[in-house]
Amino acid sequence: MSGLRLTYLALAIIGAAWPMRHFLAYLTSDGGTLAGMVDLWTANHAVTGLALDLMIAATALIVWCLAETLARRNWVALVTIPATLLVGVSFGLPLYLFLRSRRVH
């Protein structure tokens, strides 16, 4: 496996673990709920801007994944869609790049 592929894989692991650690810490805290987390995403203009930025980036990644999957027939890359929606772009993008950089038969 190339150094670039290992870098993508390492970033995908970090991009899954680090944000999820914070999400789970909030959700398991006293009063932590999904609705409360969504409320926090709109707590002020700075946080709302960041949340919208990530949602737009996630949408672009999903569209790109779908378009390239249809063109390249790299069906396993579709796992990046739920990865992006359930964890985030920090996991979905490096995972997609990792899967995209492998040889497709």
N, C-alpha and C positions, 0 to 999 in steps of 0.2 A: 504494500500500500504506500502510495506516495506521501511525501511530507505535507503536501497541500490537502490531500484527503484526510490525513490525520488531524490537521488543523481544523478543517470543517467539522470533523467528528467531535473534537475536543470542545469547540465552540457550541455545538449542539447540546452536548452534555451540560456544559456550564449554563447555557441559555435555557435549559429546562430546569436545572436544579436551583439556581440562584433565585429567579423570580418565584418559583413554586414555594421555596422556603418562606418567602415573605407573604405570599398569598395564604399559605396554610397557617402561618403564625397569626395572621389577622383573623382568619375564619375560625380558628380554634380558641381565640381569645374570648373573653367575656363580652358578649354582645356582637361578635363578628358574624355578619350574614352576607350573602351574595347581594341582597338589595342595598345593604350598607356600603359594600364595596363599590357598587355602581354609583351611589350617592357621593362617595369620596372622589370618584373620577370626574365629578362635576363640582367639586368644592370651591374652586376659584378658576379664573381665566387661564392661569398657567397650567394647572393640572388638566383642565378641559382641553387645552391646546395639545398637550402631550398625548392625552387619550385619543383625540381625533387623529393626530399624526400617526399613532400606532395602528389605528383602525384602517386608515387609508393605505398604509404600507402593507398591512395584512391582506387587504382586498387586492392590491396589486400583485402580491406574491401568489395568492390563490388563482387569479386570472392567468398569470404567467405559468404556474404549475399545470393548470388545465390545458392551456394552449400547447405547451411543450410536450405534455404527456400524450396528447392526441397526435402530435407530429412525430415524436420519437418512439412512441409505443412503450415508454418506460413506465409501466403501470404501477410499479412499486412506489414511485414518486408521489402517488396520490395520498400516501399516508401522511404527507406533510400538511394536507388540508386540515384534518382533525388536530394535528400537532399544533398548527398555528392558531386554530380557533380555541383550543382548550388550554394551551399554555401561553403562546404568543409568538411574535415575529422573531424574538431572540432564540427560539428553539426551531421554529419552522424554516426560517431562511437557511441557517447553516446545515440543517438536516437535508433540505432540498439540494443544496450545493453538493453535499456529500453524496447523495444518491445520484445526482445528475452527472457527477464526475466519474462514475463507474462505467465500465463497458456495457453497452446494451446489446443483447443478442437478438 
